[in-house]
Amino acid sequence: MIKIDANLASRPFVNHRKFYLISGALLVTLIGIAYWNFARYQTVRARRSEVNEQLRRDRARFEALGREQEKVLARLQTPETADLLDRLEHANQLIRRRTFSWTRLLNDLERLTPANLQIVTIKPQIAGQGIIVEIVANGRSSRDNVQFVSNLESSGKFYDVSPLHEEISKNPAFVGREIAVHVKYKGQS
């Protein structure tokens, strides 16, 4: 026998339960996400107010310290203190020159010098808070000079390595290339 579904009602029955359940779940999820976003917004807004208040206090403190520093500097900017500061700087310069360790510098250079390179001159200069060293060296080839500069840069004791020139050696007893470099030396500290 053949079964035929026939609905003889004037308005057929449609079951919307599945649609309502899915729509309701989505609506509850959207409301939950909106509530979470609103709570996060309130938290961030409160934190922003706290940060702005802290920033305002820090700026006021910074300005007060700046005014205090200006007052102290104004008291120090007298002819007597200027003369004293000049003498102190001169004394500090002499102390830095006196405490310069040639042994430490030569040990550092010996460790960094390639086998085919000969150091000709070393001229340290105390400049401000640092030590600038001019080094002139003779190498058998340009590769030795490049290796020497690379060793200086990677040593950690020398920085701001600036090659001044590289040319054929003027020494008749030596065949090779001469290089001069300026370096800042921090091996004393």
RAVEN-V671344 format. One record per pair of residues at least 6 apart in sequence whose ideal C-beta (glycine too) atoms are under 7 Angstrom apart, sorted by the first residue. I is the first residue (numbers start at 1). J is the second residue. D is the distance in Angstrom with one decimal. If there is no record, write none. Layout:
i=I j=J d=D
i=I j=J d=D
This chain:
i=93 j=126 d=6.2
i=96 j=126 d=4.8
i=97 j=126 d=5.3
i=100 j=124 d=6.3
i=100 j=131 d=6.9
i=100 j=188 d=6.6
i=101 j=188 d=6.1
i=104 j=187 d=5.7
i=104 j=188 d=6.8
i=105 j=124 d=6.8
i=105 j=185 d=6.7
i=105 j=187 d=6.6
i=108 j=157 d=5.1
i=108 j=187 d=5.2
i=109 j=119 d=6.4
i=112 j=151 d=4.1
i=112 j=152 d=6.0
i=112 j=155 d=5.6
i=113 j=119 d=6.3
i=113 j=148 d=6.4
i=114 j=144 d=5.1
i=114 j=147 d=4.8
i=114 j=148 d=5.8
i=116 j=139 d=6.1
i=116 j=140 d=4.1
i=116 j=144 d=4.6
i=117 j=137 d=5.4
i=117 j=139 d=4.5
i=117 j=144 d=4.8
i=117 j=148 d=5.3
i=118 j=137 d=6.4
i=118 j=138 d=4.7
i=119 j=135 d=6.4
i=119 j=137 d=4.8
i=120 j=136 d=4.6
i=120 j=137 d=6.0
i=120 j=138 d=5.9
i=121 j=136 d=4.4
i=122 j=133 d=6.4
i=122 j=135 d=5.6
i=123 j=133 d=6.9
i=123 j=134 d=4.3
i=124 j=131 d=5.7
i=124 j=133 d=4.8
i=125 j=132 d=4.9
i=130 j=184 d=5.3
i=131 j=184 d=6.9
i=131 j=185 d=4.5
i=131 j=188 d=6.3
i=132 j=182 d=6.2
i=132 j=184 d=5.7
i=133 j=183 d=5.3
i=133 j=185 d=5.0
i=134 j=180 d=6.7
i=134 j=182 d=5.5
i=135 j=181 d=5.3
i=135 j=183 d=6.7
i=136 j=178 d=6.6
i=136 j=180 d=4.7
i=137 j=148 d=6.2
i=137 j=179 d=5.6
i=138 j=169 d=5.1
i=138 j=171 d=6.7
i=138 j=174 d=5.2
i=138 j=176 d=5.3
i=138 j=178 d=5.3
i=139 j=145 d=4.4
i=139 j=148 d=6.8
i=139 j=176 d=5.5
i=139 j=177 d=5.5
i=139 j=179 d=6.5
i=140 j=176 d=4.7
i=141 j=176 d=6.8
i=141 j=177 d=6.7
i=142 j=166 d=6.9
i=142 j=177 d=5.6
i=145 j=166 d=6.0
i=145 j=177 d=5.9
i=145 j=179 d=4.2
i=149 j=161 d=5.8
i=149 j=163 d=6.1
i=149 j=181 d=6.3
i=152 j=158 d=4.5
i=152 j=161 d=4.9
i=152 j=183 d=5.7
i=153 j=161 d=5.0
i=157 j=185 d=6.6
i=157 j=186 d=6.2
i=157 j=187 d=4.0
i=158 j=183 d=4.5
i=158 j=184 d=6.9
i=158 j=185 d=5.8
i=159 j=184 d=5.2
i=159 j=186 d=6.6
i=160 j=183 d=6.6
i=160 j=184 d=4.5
i=161 j=181 d=5.9
i=161 j=183 d=4.9
i=162 j=181 d=6.4
i=162 j=182 d=4.6
i=163 j=179 d=6.4
i=163 j=181 d=5.0
i=164 j=180 d=4.1
i=164 j=181 d=6.2
i=164 j=182 d=6.1
i=165 j=180 d=5.4
i=166 j=177 d=5.8
i=166 j=178 d=7.0
i=166 j=179 d=4.6
i=167 j=177 d=6.9
i=167 j=178 d=5.7
i=168 j=177 d=6.1
i=169 j=176 d=5.2
i=169 j=177 d=6.3
i=169 j=178 d=4.5
i=170 j=178 d=6.9
